[in-house]
Amino acid sequence: MRQARCSMWAAAVAAALVLAMGGCQERRESVGGNGQPATQQETTQAERAPTPESPQAGQTQQTSQETQVAQAPQEQPKPAGNPVVVMETSEGTIRIELYPDKAPITVANFLQYVDAKFYDGTIFHRVIPTFMVQGGGFTPDMQQKATLAQIKNEAANGLKNDRGTIAMARTRVVDSATTQFFINVTNNDFLNYRAPTPDAFGYCVFGTVTEGMDVVDRIKTVRTGYVRGMEDVPLTPVVIKSVRRAE
């Protein structure tokens, strides 16, 4: 019983580290937070993106993130149903259904980056086989991409961080997510919304993998190590070749 409790505690700590990873010049948004950069071992498994206060040299941080949604011509109405994106990776194809009714701000933000082809050529930069796979902010040479403004955390939408769901990574600041996301490879209940407080707000789920979970499971088994001072980085880059809206 004691061993089981220790294991659960260790898993929770590892997850928190994954969700809140941060640094002075690089912010690996964690599957646990997105605010002031945490120490490398406190960074959660969700994102490494430059903070608005300290973008990387030569990169410009946008001050506004108002998503403009173009209206489709009347002769070409948008199909009914939830939007779906197709993520082509070096390990295979992942198909993801998004939930704009549950997380409208998050989905609009994600699709804005998709339409801008922001994710093309980025990598899954943090992989923990018993927790999640995180990507969407770094290039294969571990350069962090500049992002738009941070968005409101919609974790209190009733969706759970169950296996196969996709959620936004952030720092310890509740409303700090930008581009980095993670796919849960197990049920991570401790990441769910519990209360409107910084420590219990949780991570916003905004979609589910509908095809390609076998690809995610391959990604979670890749060999990882320390790269540029950050842990759990795949030693052979797992590249996100493209992310597009499904036709």
Backbone as CSV, one residue per row, in Angstrom:
resi,resn,N_x,N_y,N_z,CA_x,CA_y,CA_z,C_x,C_y,C_z
1,MET,0.842,-1.199,0.000,0.000,0.000,0.000,0.878,1.249,0.000
2,ARG,1.923,1.229,0.872,2.836,2.367,0.940,3.568,2.568,-0.368
3,GLN,3.946,1.423,-0.989,4.649,1.509,-2.271,3.751,2.105,-3.334
4,ALA,2.471,1.732,-3.329,1.526,2.253,-4.319,1.363,3.746,-4.154
5,ARG,1.269,4.200,-2.840,1.120,5.630,-2.602,2.344,6.389,-3.085
6,CYS,3.522,5.822,-2.853,4.752,6.454,-3.307,4.775,6.581,-4.822
7,SER,4.314,5.504,-5.476,4.300,5.511,-6.942,3.364,6.585,-7.453
8,MET,2.184,6.688,-6.816,1.223,7.704,-7.231,1.787,9.094,-6.999
9,TRP,2.453,9.279,-5.841,3.045,10.575,-5.554,4.118,10.914,-6.565
10,ALA,4.944,9.932,-6.914,6.013,10.160,-7.880,5.449,10.523,-9.239
11,ALA,4.365,9.847,-9.640,3.755,10.133,-10.944,3.204,11.539,-10.972
12,ALA,2.601,11.954,-9.844,2.024,13.297,-9.775,3.113,14.350,-9.880
13,VAL,4.247,14.106,-9.166,5.359,15.053,-9.209,5.918,15.138,-10.612
14,ALA,6.081,13.970,-11.261,6.630,13.952,-12.617,5.728,14.723,-13.550
15,ALA,4.434,14.568,-13.377,3.498,15.238,-14.255,3.575,16.728,-14.050
16,ALA,3.639,17.119,-12.788,3.693,18.545,-12.509,4.945,19.138,-13.132
17,LEU,6.034,18.390,-13.072,7.273,18.865,-13.662,7.112,19.021,-15.153
18,VAL,6.385,18.094,-15.749,6.220,18.122,-17.196,5.374,19.313,-17.589
19,LEU,4.409,19.638,-16.775,3.477,20.684,-17.139,3.984,22.078,-16.836
20,ALA,5.066,22.236,-16.148,5.487,23.589,-15.790,6.932,23.868,-16.112
21,MET,7.511,23.249,-17.109,8.915,23.436,-17.422,9.164,24.859,-17.906
22,GLY,10.203,25.471,-17.396,10.482,26.812,-17.849,11.932,27.169,-17.653
23,GLY,12.361,28.256,-18.271,13.717,28.713,-18.111,13.764,30.203,-18.310
24,CYS,14.950,30.793,-18.248,15.075,32.228,-18.377,14.791,32.681,-19.796
25,GLN,15.382,32.004,-20.774,15.189,32.408,-22.154,14.289,31.442,-22.901
26,GLU,14.118,30.261,-22.385,13.263,29.289,-23.040,12.197,28.857,-22.061
27,ARG,10.962,28.815,-22.526,9.882,28.390,-21.652,9.274,27.120,-22.194
28,ARG,9.540,26.037,-21.536,8.911,24.793,-21.953,7.640,24.709,-21.142
29,GLU,6.563,25.153,-21.736,5.297,25.166,-21.031,4.971,23.764,-20.593
30,SER,4.480,23.659,-19.376,4.303,22.355,-18.830,2.889,21.880,-18.892
31,VAL,2.745,20.609,-18.680,1.409,20.054,-18.644,0.858,20.404,-17.295
32,GLY,1.427,21.419,-16.735,0.961,21.817,-15.439,0.965,23.302,-15.258
33,GLY,1.570,24.098,-16.135,1.507,25.513,-15.914,2.199,26.336,-16.959
34,ASN,1.831,27.631,-17.067,2.396,28.559,-18.040,2.399,29.965,-17.460
35,GLY,3.358,30.321,-16.664,3.399,31.663,-16.108,4.829,32.059,-15.987
36,GLN,5.259,32.437,-14.800,6.666,32.728,-14.650,7.432,31.431,-14.833
37,PRO,8.540,31.453,-15.587,9.285,30.222,-15.839,9.664,29.540,-14.541
38,ALA,9.476,28.231,-14.506,9.869,27.449,-13.338,11.272,26.935,-13.571
39,THR,11.825,26.246,-12.578,13.132,25.649,-12.785,12.968,24.510,-13.758
40,GLN,14.066,24.040,-14.336,13.982,22.991,-15.354,13.293,21.755,-14.816
41,GLN,13.533,21.415,-13.560,12.939,20.213,-13.024,11.535,20.462,-12.516
42,GLU,11.099,21.739,-12.513,9.734,22.030,-12.111,8.875,22.248,-13.330
43,THR,9.481,22.357,-14.495,8.726,22.610,-15.700,7.813,21.440,-15.989
44,THR,6.543,21.721,-16.258,5.598,20.663,-16.493,5.706,20.168,-17.903
45,GLN,5.086,19.051,-18.178,5.249,18.400,-19.462,4.354,18.994,-20.519
46,ALA,4.234,20.296,-20.628,3.339,20.776,-21.639,3.948,21.724,-22.615
47,GLU,4.826,22.677,-22.264,5.325,23.570,-23.268,6.668,24.186,-22.949
48,ARG,7.446,24.470,-23.978,8.648,25.263,-23.864,8.491,26.406,-24.848
49,ALA,7.974,27.546,-24.423,7.794,28.665,-25.333,8.301,29.914,-24.667
50,PRO,8.836,30.891,-25.430,9.377,32.086,-24.796,8.279,32.843,-24.075
51,THR,8.584,33.349,-22.894,7.582,34.121,-22.171,7.424,35.456,-22.866
52,PRO,6.261,36.086,-22.741,6.054,37.382,-23.380,7.094,38.399,-22.907
53,GLU,7.553,38.230,-21.669,8.518,39.181,-21.122,9.921,38.973,-21.658
54,SER,10.236,37.732,-22.099,11.601,37.465,-22.542,11.642,36.567,-23.759
55,PRO,11.167,37.073,-24.923,11.247,36.266,-26.143,12.693,36.083,-26.543
56,GLN,12.940,35.048,-27.347,14.308,34.797,-27.760,14.813,35.941,-28.626
57,ALA,16.119,36.090,-28.668,16.716,37.151,-29.459,16.309,37.010,-30.908
58,GLY,15.960,38.136,-31.520,15.601,38.097,-32.926,14.164,37.711,-33.170
59,GLN,13.395,37.406,-32.121,12.012,37.013,-32.290,11.124,38.100,-31.710
60,THR,9.971,38.321,-32.312,9.055,39.359,-31.872,7.858,38.743,-31.210
61,GLN,7.518,39.215,-30.022,6.353,38.709,-29.304,5.167,39.593,-29.644
62,GLN,4.101,39.015,-30.143,2.914,39.772,-30.472,2.242,40.241,-29.185
63,THR,1.531,41.344,-29.239,0.854,41.880,-28.068,-0.624,41.585,-28.067
64,SER,-1.139,41.041,-29.140,-2.574,40.760,-29.206,-2.789,39.427,-29.869
65,GLN,-3.824,38.719,-29.427,-4.110,37.412,-30.004,-5.595,37.308,-30.332
66,GLU,-6.132,38.327,-30.989,-7.528,38.313,-31.374,-7.656,37.514,-32.656
67,THR,-8.274,36.366,-32.562,-8.408,35.500,-33.718,-9.499,36.018,-34.638
68,GLN,-9.177,36.253,-35.888,-10.155,36.683,-36.862,-10.594,35.468,-37.649
69,VAL,-11.872,35.158,-37.578,-12.403,33.995,-38.265,-13.089,34.449,-39.541
70,ALA,-12.518,34.074,-40.668,-13.099,34.466,-41.953,-14.379,33.687,-42.206
71,GLN,-15.368,34.365,-42.734,-16.636,33.699,-43.047,-16.516,32.997,-44.384
72,ALA,-16.972,31.777,-44.435,-16.921,31.017,-45.683,-17.963,31.552,-46.646
73,PRO,-17.671,31.544,-47.942,-18.658,31.980,-48.926,-19.929,31.158,-48.802
74,GLN,-21.066,31.762,-49.115,-22.337,31.064,-48.970,-22.406,29.822,-49.838
75,GLU,-21.719,29.882,-50.977,-21.760,28.709,-51.870,-20.878,27.579,-51.369
76,GLN,-20.048,27.866,-50.364,-19.186,26.843,-49.795,-19.343,26.819,-48.274
77,PRO,-20.509,26.422,-47.790,-20.749,26.412,-46.335,-19.827,25.436,-45.633
78,LYS,-19.488,25.776,-44.385,-18.652,24.886,-43.602,-19.427,23.626,-43.239
79,PRO,-18.778,22.472,-43.267,-19.460,21.227,-42.927,-19.885,21.221,-41.464
80,ALA,-20.991,20.542,-41.206,-21.470,20.451,-39.829,-20.556,19.536,-39.021
81,GLY,-20.614,19.684,-37.709,-19.798,18.831,-36.848,-18.569,19.536,-36.338
82,ASN,-17.868,18.879,-35.431,-16.665,19.451,-34.842,-15.510,19.480,-35.847
83,PRO,-14.655,20.504,-35.767,-13.493,20.526,-36.655,-12.532,19.388,-36.319
84,VAL,-11.847,18.914,-37.334,-10.886,17.820,-37.185,-9.580,18.250,-37.837
85,VAL,-8.470,17.949,-37.192,-7.166,18.236,-37.787,-6.400,16.931,-37.977
86,VAL,-5.541,16.932,-38.992,-4.696,15.776,-39.291,-3.254,16.188,-39.046
87,MET,-2.609,15.493,-38.125,-1.221,15.782,-37.767,-0.317,14.701,-38.357
88,GLU,0.517,15.113,-39.299,1.478,14.190,-39.907,2.793,14.292,-39.142
89,THR,3.242,13.169,-38.591,4.487,13.154,-37.835,5.472,12.174,-38.455
90,SER,6.697,12.223,-37.984,7.711,11.286,-38.484,7.425,9.863,-38.038
91,GLU,6.477,9.685,-37.114,6.097,8.352,-36.653,4.758,7.888,-37.222
92,GLY,4.077,8.766,-37.951,2.790,8.389,-38.520,1.767,9.513,-38.394
93,THR,0.525,9.195,-38.745,-0.551,10.191,-38.795,-1.456,10.107,-37.576
94,ILE,-1.783,11.273,-37.024,-2.685,11.382,-35.872,-3.859,12.263,-36.278
95,ARG,-5.057,11.786,-36.059,-6.268,12.546,-36.388,-6.929,12.975,-35.080
96,ILE,-7.261,14.255,-34.979,-7.750,14.813,-33.723,-9.042,15.587,-33.943
97,GLU,-10.063,15.252,-33.174,-11.321,15.996,-33.194,-11.274,17.058,-32.106
98,LEU,-11.668,18.289,-32.463,-11.631,19.409,-31.533,-13.038,19.743,-31.034
99,TYR,-13.113,20.367,-29.848,-14.407,20.638,-29.218,-14.610,22.140,-28.982
100,PRO,-14.980,22.889,-30.025,-15.181,24.331,-29.859,-16.347,24.687,-28.942
101,ASP,-17.289,23.768,-28.762,-18.403,24.048,-27.856,-17.950,24.024,-26.394
102,LYS,-16.903,23.273,-26.099,-16.383,23.161,-24.736,-15.215,24.118,-24.468
103,ALA,-14.423,24.379,-25.495,-13.237,25.228,-25.327,-13.089,26.150,-26.538
104,PRO,-14.006,27.094,-26.706,-13.998,27.947,-27.901,-12.743,28.787,-28.075
105,ILE,-12.238,29.366,-26.995,-11.032,30.196,-27.097,-9.827,29.342,-27.465
106,THR,-9.705,28.193,-26.817,-8.563,27.302,-27.042,-8.564,26.741,-28.451
107,VAL,-9.724,26.304,-28.917,-9.809,25.737,-30.266,-9.517,26.806,-31.317
108,ALA,-10.077,28.002,-31.147,-9.816,29.083,-32.096,-8.334,29.429,-32.136
109,ASN,-7.704,29.457,-30.968,-6.272,29.733,-30.883,-5.456,28.649,-31.593
110,PHE,-5.776,27.395,-31.319,-5.060,26.276,-31.926,-5.211,26.301,-33.446
111,LEU,-6.434,26.510,-33.920,-6.674,26.518,-35.367,-6.008,27.716,-36.041
112,GLN,-5.863,28.808,-35.317,-5.159,29.965,-35.869,-3.711,29.589,-36.183
113,TYR,-3.073,28.862,-35.276,-1.703,28.407,-35.514,-1.659,27.341,-36.610
114,VAL,-2.669,26.474,-36.625,-2.734,25.449,-37.680,-2.812,26.114,-39.046
115,ASP,-3.725,27.082,-39.190,-3.911,27.744,-40.480,-2.677,28.531,-40.903
116,ALA,-1.906,28.985,-39.930,-0.672,29.722,-40.232,0.498,28.773,-40.488
117,LYS,0.252,27.453,-40.383,1.277,26.430,-40.568,2.410,26.573,-39.544
118,PHE,2.055,27.088,-38.386,3.043,27.304,-37.327,3.680,26.005,-36.860
119,TYR,2.879,24.947,-36.772,3.374,23.688,-36.209,4.249,22.890,-37.173
120,ASP,4.230,23.230,-38.452,5.022,22.488,-39.434,6.503,22.562,-39.093
121,GLY,7.140,21.407,-38.928,8.562,21.374,-38.644,8.917,21.488,-37.169
122,THR,7.902,21.554,-36.293,8.188,21.531,-34.864,8.316,20.076,-34.408
123,ILE,8.582,19.878,-33.137,8.824,18.523,-32.642,8.023,18.242,-31.364
124,PHE,7.968,16.972,-31.013,7.533,16.575,-29.675,8.796,16.667,-28.822
125,HIS,8.864,17.731,-28.027,10.110,18.023,-27.319,10.157,17.450,-25.913
126,ARG,9.065,16.894,-25.435,9.086,16.256,-24.119,8.202,15.030,-24.137
127,VAL,8.785,13.903,-23.773,8.082,12.615,-23.822,8.307,11.862,-22.521
128,ILE,7.220,11.524,-21.845,7.280,10.717,-20.625,6.300,9.552,-20.826
129,PRO,6.798,8.336,-20.960,5.973,7.198,-21.371,4.800,6.857,-20.472
130,THR,4.849,7.247,-19.200,3.738,6.951,-18.292,2.861,8.175,-18.051
131,PHE,3.041,9.203,-18.854,2.356,10.463,-18.599,1.770,11.097,-19.859
132,MET,2.618,11.660,-20.724,2.130,12.360,-21.903,3.267,12.609,-22.883
133,VAL,2.896,13.054,-24.090,3.868,13.509,-25.084,3.522,14.964,-25.389
134,GLN,4.521,15.824,-25.373,4.301,17.271,-25.479,5.040,17.852,-26.674
135,GLY,4.383,18.751,-27.380,5.021,19.364,-28.547,4.412,20.708,-28.885
136,GLY,4.838,21.224,-30.059,4.230,22.437,-30.574,4.943,23.726,-30.312
137,GLY,6.220,23.697,-29.903,6.889,24.969,-29.625,8.344,25.061,-30.039
138,PHE,8.966,23.896,-30.337,10.397,23.873,-30.625,10.697,23.245,-31.982
139,THR,11.785,23.688,-32.582,12.280,23.113,-33.825,13.230,21.970,-33.487
140,PRO,13.606,21.140,-34.474,14.491,20.003,-34.189,15.819,20.372,-33.544
141,ASP,16.305,21.580,-33.776,17.561,21.998,-33.144,17.301,22.704,-31.812
142,MET,16.097,22.501,-31.280,15.695,23.005,-29.968,15.678,24.525,-29.894
143,GLN,15.312,25.147,-31.010,15.072,26.579,-31.010,13.584,26.807,-30.760
144,GLN,13.266,27.704,-29.852,11.876,27.955,-29.506,11.282,29.008,-30.439
145,LYS,10.075,28.750,-30.896,9.416,29.659,-31.818,8.661,30.750,-31.060
146,ALA,8.639,31.948,-31.648,7.887,33.049,-31.061,6.399,32.766,-31.210
147,THR,5.612,33.266,-30.266,4.179,32.984,-30.255,3.366,34.272,-30.145
148,LEU,2.072,34.130,-30.283,1.150,35.222,-30.016,0.910,35.289,-28.506
149,ALA,-0.072,36.081,-28.113,-0.331,36.281,-26.688,-0.863,35.016,-26.022
150,GLN,-0.776,34.986,-24.723,-1.299,33.868,-23.940,-2.828,33.929,-23.921
151,ILE,-3.452,32.780,-23.663,-4.912,32.715,-23.721,-5.516,32.305,-22.379
152,LYS,-6.805,32.513,-22.277,-7.537,32.156,-21.064,-7.612,30.641,-20.921
153,ASN,-7.439,30.167,-19.721,-7.506,28.731,-19.428,-8.971,28.300,-19.295
154,GLU,-9.387,27.367,-20.145,-10.767,26.878,-20.140,-10.865,25.476,-19.537
155,ALA,-10.014,25.185,-18.566,-9.995,23.846,-17.975,-11.293,23.486,-17.270
156,ALA,-12.065,24.488,-16.856,-13.308,24.211,-16.126,-14.468,23.939,-17.086
157,ASN,-14.189,23.193,-18.146,-15.213,22.920,-19.163,-15.831,21.528,-19.042
158,GLY,-15.438,20.787,-18.019,-16.005,19.458,-17.809,-15.251,18.331,-18.486
159,LEU,-14.310,18.662,-19.385,-13.527,17.624,-20.063,-12.376,17.175,-19.163
160,LYS,-12.038,15.893,-19.259,-11.019,15.299,-18.392,-9.751,14.958,-19.172
161,ASN,-8.641,14.994,-18.460,-7.358,14.618,-19.056,-7.205,13.103,-19.077
162,ASP,-8.065,12.461,-19.848,-8.028,11.015,-19.993,-7.107,10.620,-21.145
163,ARG,-6.749,9.365,-21.195,-5.891,8.855,-22.265,-6.489,9.220,-23.627
164,GLY,-5.648,9.747,-24.507,-6.080,10.078,-25.852,-6.572,11.496,-26.032
165,THR,-6.712,12.252,-24.941,-7.147,13.637,-25.080,-5.946,14.545,-25.315
166,ILE,-6.218,15.684,-25.955,-5.187,16.689,-26.181,-5.521,17.901,-25.328
167,ALA,-4.508,18.469,-24.673,-4.714,19.604,-23.780,-3.593,20.611,-23.979
168,MET,-3.820,21.823,-23.472,-2.819,22.883,-23.603,-1.821,22.836,-22.454
169,ALA,-0.547,22.984,-22.821,0.500,23.086,-21.818,0.602,24.543,-21.384
170,ARG,1.090,24.732,-20.196,1.240,26.095,-19.682,2.294,26.110,-18.582
171,THR,2.569,27.319,-18.047,3.472,27.435,-16.919,2.620,27.419,-15.654
172,ARG,3.171,27.872,-14.557,2.409,27.865,-13.313,1.301,28.922,-13.303
173,VAL,1.405,29.890,-14.191,0.355,30.898,-14.299,-0.837,30.265,-15.016
174,VAL,-2.029,30.415,-14.444,-3.219,29.739,-14.971,-3.472,30.079,-16.432
175,ASP,-3.472,31.351,-16.778,-3.780,31.782,-18.148,-2.494,32.061,-18.923
176,SER,-1.715,31.041,-19.192,-0.409,31.248,-19.827,-0.164,30.372,-21.056
177,ALA,-1.140,29.603,-21.488,-0.946,28.733,-22.654,-0.815,29.558,-23.933
178,THR,-0.013,29.058,-24.861,0.138,29.720,-26.164,-0.008,28.687,-27.284
179,THR,1.073,27.976,-27.591,1.036,27.014,-28.707,1.266,25.576,-28.283
180,GLN,1.987,25.366,-27.204,2.368,24.005,-26.842,1.177,23.211,-26.310
181,PHE,1.153,21.955,-26.674,0.056,21.062,-26.299,0.646,19.734,-25.868
182,PHE,-0.187,18.899,-25.268,0.264,17.549,-24.938,-0.885,16.582,-25.147
183,ILE,-0.527,15.352,-25.445,-1.508,14.277,-25.604,-1.310,13.322,-24.429
184,ASN,-2.362,13.121,-23.673,-2.297,12.224,-22.515,-2.188,10.773,-22.981
185,VAL,-1.227,10.034,-22.435,-1.084,8.624,-22.795,-1.639,7.716,-21.700
186,THR,-2.169,8.326,-20.651,-2.863,7.607,-19.587,-3.865,8.567,-18.976
187,ASN,-4.728,8.089,-18.093,-5.678,8.972,-17.415,-4.937,9.781,-16.351
188,ASN,-4.835,11.072,-16.566,-4.115,11.950,-15.645,-5.114,12.815,-14.882
189,ASP,-5.801,12.187,-13.939,-6.857,12.890,-13.202,-6.348,14.105,-12.457
190,PHE,-5.106,14.073,-11.988,-4.576,15.183,-11.203,-4.394,16.457,-12.031
191,LEU,-4.532,16.348,-13.370,-4.435,17.522,-14.234,-5.792,18.185,-14.465
192,ASN,-6.855,17.580,-13.966,-8.198,18.102,-14.188,-8.491,19.301,-13.299
193,TYR,-9.446,20.107,-13.746,-9.905,21.251,-12.956,-10.544,20.758,-11.664
194,ARG,-10.138,21.383,-10.535,-10.718,21.023,-9.241,-11.292,22.228,-8.514
195,ALA,-10.675,23.385,-8.717,-11.122,24.596,-8.033,-10.522,25.811,-8.743
196,PRO,-11.132,26.994,-8.560,-10.637,28.215,-9.220,-9.438,28.838,-8.515
197,THR,-8.455,28.019,-8.210,-7.232,28.492,-7.567,-6.044,28.092,-8.434
198,PRO,-4.929,28.796,-8.345,-3.774,28.480,-9.191,-3.317,27.028,-9.107
199,ASP,-3.320,26.450,-7.921,-2.827,25.087,-7.752,-3.828,24.019,-8.186
200,ALA,-5.099,24.395,-8.336,-6.125,23.393,-8.639,-6.887,23.668,-9.922
201,PHE,-6.441,24.651,-10.698,-7.200,25.022,-11.899,-7.103,23.975,-12.997
202,GLY,-5.960,23.321,-13.108,-5.835,22.241,-14.079,-5.447,22.701,-15.473
203,TYR,-5.529,21.755,-16.421,-5.108,21.959,-17.801,-6.277,21.718,-18.746
204,CYS,-6.410,22.612,-19.691,-7.585,22.607,-20.574,-7.513,21.549,-21.667
205,VAL,-8.431,20.604,-21.612,-8.619,19.617,-22.679,-9.484,20.254,-23.762
206,PHE,-9.081,20.105,-25.029,-9.857,20.720,-26.104,-10.085,19.797,-27.296
207,GLY,-9.724,18.526,-27.156,-9.943,17.586,-28.246,-9.561,16.171,-27.860
208,THR,-9.764,15.262,-28.813,-9.473,13.841,-28.590,-8.884,13.220,-29.850
209,VAL,-7.911,12.359,-29.668,-7.354,11.594,-30.789,-8.396,10.561,-31.216
210,THR,-8.834,10.619,-32.451,-9.816,9.665,-32.967,-9.172,8.577,-33.818
211,GLU,-8.000,8.862,-34.369,-7.233,7.875,-35.130,-5.748,8.148,-34.888
212,GLY,-4.973,7.073,-34.780,-3.533,7.236,-34.630,-3.021,7.178,-33.205
213,MET,-3.816,6.652,-32.297,-3.302,6.510,-30.932,-2.132,5.530,-30.893
214,ASP,-2.071,4.625,-31.872,-0.927,3.724,-31.969,0.346,4.515,-32.289
215,VAL,0.186,5.604,-33.042,1.324,6.470,-33.346,1.790,7.178,-32.072
216,VAL,0.824,7.676,-31.294,1.154,8.319,-30.026,1.892,7.346,-29.113
217,ASP,1.430,6.094,-29.096,2.079,5.086,-28.260,3.496,4.775,-28.736
218,ARG,3.755,4.911,-30.035,5.126,4.740,-30.532,5.992,5.908,-30.076
219,ILE,5.413,7.088,-30.158,6.167,8.272,-29.759,6.567,8.191,-28.286
220,LYS,5.656,7.697,-27.454,5.943,7.679,-26.013,7.076,6.719,-25.642
221,THR,7.439,5.831,-26.557,8.490,4.848,-26.254,9.862,5.232,-26.804
222,VAL,9.967,6.392,-27.468,11.264,6.755,-28.041,12.269,7.027,-26.929
223,ARG,13.515,6.861,-27.261,14.589,7.082,-26.282,14.761,8.575,-26.037
224,THR,14.828,8.953,-24.769,14.956,10.365,-24.415,16.177,10.604,-23.539
225,GLY,16.520,11.863,-23.376,17.645,12.221,-22.532,17.698,13.719,-22.352
226,TYR,18.859,14.234,-21.936,19.043,15.660,-21.727,19.542,16.304,-23.020
227,VAL,18.888,17.378,-23.422,19.304,18.139,-24.592,19.238,19.614,-24.212
228,ARG,20.335,20.291,-24.329,20.411,21.713,-23.971,19.893,21.951,-22.555
229,GLY,20.221,21.036,-21.664,19.857,21.199,-20.272,18.429,20.823,-19.931
230,MET,17.661,20.347,-20.898,16.269,19.960,-20.652,16.143,18.442,-20.741
231,GLU,15.382,17.870,-19.830,15.245,16.429,-19.768,14.031,15.939,-20.544
232,ASP,13.977,14.610,-20.762,12.868,13.931,-21.430,12.704,14.357,-22.881
233,VAL,13.802,14.798,-23.496,13.773,15.206,-24.901,14.147,14.010,-25.777
234,PRO,13.341,13.662,-26.790,13.712,12.566,-27.679,15.093,12.799,-28.300
235,LEU,15.956,11.795,-28.216,17.306,11.933,-28.738,17.315,11.927,-30.260
236,THR,16.341,11.259,-30.855,16.101,11.374,-32.296,14.811,12.159,-32.449
237,PRO,14.856,13.347,-33.048,13.677,14.208,-33.082,12.429,13.516,-33.660
238,VAL,11.317,13.683,-32.969,10.018,13.236,-33.472,9.372,14.485,-34.063
239,VAL,9.363,14.572,-35.371,8.980,15.801,-36.069,7.488,15.828,-36.412
240,ILE,6.890,16.982,-36.157,5.521,17.234,-36.624,5.677,17.847,-38.017
241,LYS,5.449,17.045,-39.035,5.666,17.509,-40.407,4.643,18.566,-40.804
242,SER,3.397,18.353,-40.397,2.343,19.307,-40.718,1.120,19.045,-39.865
243,VAL,0.310,20.103,-39.706,-1.004,19.962,-39.081,-1.964,20.742,-39.960
244,ARG,-3.005,20.067,-40.439,-3.971,20.694,-41.345,-5.390,20.330,-40.924
245,ARG,-6.316,21.195,-41.265,-7.726,20.870,-41.090,-8.069,19.729,-42.039
246,ALA,-8.855,18.781,-41.549,-9.269,17.665,-42.398,-10.250,18.170,-43.434
247,GLU,-10.161,17.645,-44.646,-11.065,18.071,-45.726,-12.326,17.233,-45.715
